[in-house]
Amino acid sequence: MHAINIYSLFSSSAAQVATQRVEASWSWYVIRAAGFVAMGLLILLMLSGIGQVTGFTYRFIEPIKAWVLHKTLAFALCLSIIVHVSFLLIDHYISFSLVNLLIPFTTRYNNGTHLFGLPADLAISFGVLAMYGVIILVASSLGWIDTKKSRWRKLHYISYFVMLLAFLHALGSGTDLKYGLFRAIFVLAGIIVTIAIVGRLWRAGTIRNKGSQTDEKL
């Protein structure tokens, strides 16, 4: 009976501590969750787009449904980015101004994370640039896909740079991605996306043409 009371007291104390931590920094948890969701959606969006271009997606989903899914992922990505950025303004754990979140290279945020020798504040700027890239891609898709398809297709190559900036942002500033299982999974996802992008560019002839042109010059 005595042991049960001690266990109950310990459990109650641990629960109180956990509750206090969540109440004190709940917005920080929302920021982190929204960031994870945004990256997951960006990865799925990239793979979905490549799958449609190569035709791989159509083995499992009808073309119209695949396109609807692609648009839905894009809108969900925009929503998660809005949540991620908005809660950074109200969080008390770290201090970001509206200028820091809208203008690259204006923050001095540092959480001790370094990626390839780059400080975290630079990674934050990569995130801002990636956000603008997403806005450009989604806005152009809504306005140009039916009227200016050629321009829209060329502009869509920006998505590769957006993916690179987003990965650098997450790995360079993400608190949960400094080390461990989350980082390993994230790196693995990056490798999968890279393989898909290389396959897409090879199929389009972008890589092969450059290689053949180099051979001809030699």
C-alpha positions in Angstrom: 0.0 0.0 0.0 2.9 2.3 0.9 4.6 1.5 -2.4 1.4 2.3 -4.3 1.1 5.7 -2.6 4.7 6.5 -3.5 4.1 5.5 -7.1 0.9 7.6 -7.2 2.7 10.6 -5.7 5.6 10.3 -8.2 3.2 9.9 -11.2 1.2 12.9 -10.0 4.3 15.0 -9.6 5.6 14.0 -13.1 2.2 14.8 -14.6 2.2 18.2 -12.9 5.6 19.0 -14.2 4.7 17.9 -17.7 1.5 20.0 -17.6 3.3 23.1 -16.4 5.9 22.7 -19.2 3.2 22.4 -21.8 1.2 25.4 -20.4 4.4 27.5 -20.3 5.5 26.8 -23.9 2.4 25.4 -25.7 3.0 27.8 -28.6 6.5 26.5 -29.1 5.1 22.9 -29.4 2.6 24.2 -32.0 5.5 25.9 -33.9 7.5 22.7 -34.0 4.5 20.5 -34.9 3.5 22.9 -37.7 7.1 22.9 -39.0 7.1 19.1 -39.1 3.8 19.0 -40.9 4.9 21.6 -43.4 8.1 19.6 -44.3 6.1 16.4 -44.5 3.6 18.1 -46.9 6.4 19.7 -48.9 8.0 16.3 -49.4 4.7 14.6 -50.4 3.9 17.6 -52.7 7.3 17.2 -54.4 7.0 13.5 -54.8 3.4 13.9 -56.0 4.4 16.4 -58.7 7.3 14.3 -59.9 5.0 11.2 -59.9 2.5 13.0 -62.1 5.1 14.2 -64.6 6.7 10.7 -64.9 3.3 9.0 -64.8 4.2 6.8 -61.8 1.4 8.3 -59.7 -1.2 7.3 -62.3 -0.4 3.6 -61.6 -2.2 4.0 -58.3 -4.5 7.1 -58.7 -6.6 8.4 -61.6 -5.2 11.6 -63.2 -8.0 13.9 -62.0 -7.8 12.6 -58.5 -4.1 12.9 -58.5 -4.3 16.5 -59.5 -6.9 17.3 -56.8 -4.7 15.6 -54.3 -1.7 17.6 -55.4 -3.6 20.9 -55.1 -4.9 19.8 -51.7 -1.4 19.1 -50.5 -0.4 22.6 -51.7 -3.2 24.4 -49.8 -2.5 22.3 -46.7 1.2 23.3 -47.0 0.3 27.0 -47.1 -1.9 26.6 -44.0 0.8 24.9 -42.0 3.3 27.6 -43.0 0.9 30.3 -41.8 0.5 28.5 -38.5 4.2 28.0 -38.2 5.0 31.7 -38.8 2.1 33.1 -36.9 2.9 31.3 -33.7 6.5 32.5 -33.9 5.1 36.0 -33.3 3.3 35.1 -30.1 5.7 32.6 -28.6 7.6 33.8 -25.5 10.3 31.2 -25.7 12.0 32.9 -28.5 11.5 36.4 -29.9 10.9 37.1 -33.5 9.5 40.3 -35.0 7.4 40.6 -38.1 10.5 42.0 -39.9 12.5 38.9 -38.9 9.8 36.6 -40.3 9.2 38.5 -43.6 12.7 39.8 -44.5 15.6 37.4 -44.8 18.9 38.0 -43.0 17.4 40.2 -40.3 17.4 37.8 -37.4 20.2 36.9 -35.0 18.5 33.8 -33.6 20.9 31.1 -32.4 19.9 27.7 -30.8 23.4 26.3 -31.0 22.7 24.3 -34.1 25.3 24.4 -37.0 24.8 22.8 -40.4 27.9 22.7 -42.6 29.3 25.5 -40.5 26.3 27.7 -41.1 24.7 29.4 -38.0 21.0 29.0 -37.2 20.2 32.6 -38.1 21.1 31.9 -41.7 18.9 28.8 -41.7 16.0 31.0 -40.5 16.6 33.2 -43.6 16.5 30.1 -45.8 13.1 29.3 -44.3 11.9 32.8 -45.2 13.1 32.4 -48.8 11.5 29.0 -49.0 8.2 30.5 -47.8 8.2 33.1 -50.6 9.1 30.3 -53.1 6.0 28.3 -52.0 3.8 31.5 -52.3 5.1 32.1 -55.9 4.6 28.4 -56.9 1.0 28.2 -55.5 0.0 31.6 -56.8 1.4 30.9 -60.3 -0.4 27.5 -60.3 -3.7 29.2 -59.6 -3.2 31.9 -62.2 -1.1 30.5 -65.0 -1.7 26.7 -65.3 -4.5 27.2 -67.8 -3.5 30.4 -69.5 0.4 30.4 -69.5 1.3 26.8 -69.2 4.8 27.1 -70.6 5.8 29.9 -68.2 4.2 28.0 -65.3 6.1 24.8 -66.2 9.4 26.7 -66.3 8.7 28.6 -63.1 7.9 25.3 -61.4 11.6 24.4 -61.4 11.9 26.8 -58.5 10.4 24.0 -56.4 13.7 22.2 -56.4 15.4 25.3 -54.8 12.5 25.6 -52.4 13.0 22.0 -51.3 16.7 22.6 -50.8 16.1 25.8 -48.8 13.5 24.1 -46.6 15.8 21.2 -45.8 18.6 23.6 -44.9 16.2 25.6 -42.8 14.9 22.5 -40.9 18.3 20.9 -40.3 19.9 24.2 -39.4 17.3 25.6 -37.0 15.1 22.7 -36.0 15.4 21.9 -32.3 14.2 18.3 -32.8 16.5 17.7 -35.8 19.9 18.3 -34.1 20.5 14.5 -33.7 18.8 11.2 -33.1 16.1 9.3 -34.9 14.2 12.4 -36.2 17.3 13.7 -37.9 18.0 10.3 -39.4 14.5 10.0 -40.8 14.7 13.5 -42.1 18.0 12.9 -43.9 16.6 9.7 -45.4 13.5 11.5 -46.7 15.9 14.1 -48.2 17.8 11.3 -50.0 14.6 9.9 -51.4 13.5 13.3 -52.7 16.9 13.9 -54.2 16.8 10.5 -56.1 13.3 11.4 -57.4 14.4 14.8 -58.6 17.5 13.4 -60.3 15.2 10.8 -62.0 12.8 13.6 -63.1 15.6 15.7 -64.6 17.1 12.7 -66.3 13.8 11.7 -67.8 13.3 15.3 -69.0 16.7 15.2 -70.7 18.1 18.1 -68.6 21.0 16.1 -67.2 21.6 13.9 -70.3 21.6 16.9 -72.6 24.2 18.7 -70.5 26.3 15.6 -70.3 26.2 15.1 -74.1 27.0 18.8 -74.8 30.1 18.4 -72.5 31.2 15.3 -74.3 30.9 17.1 -77.7 33.0 20.0 -76.5 35.7 17.6 -75.3 
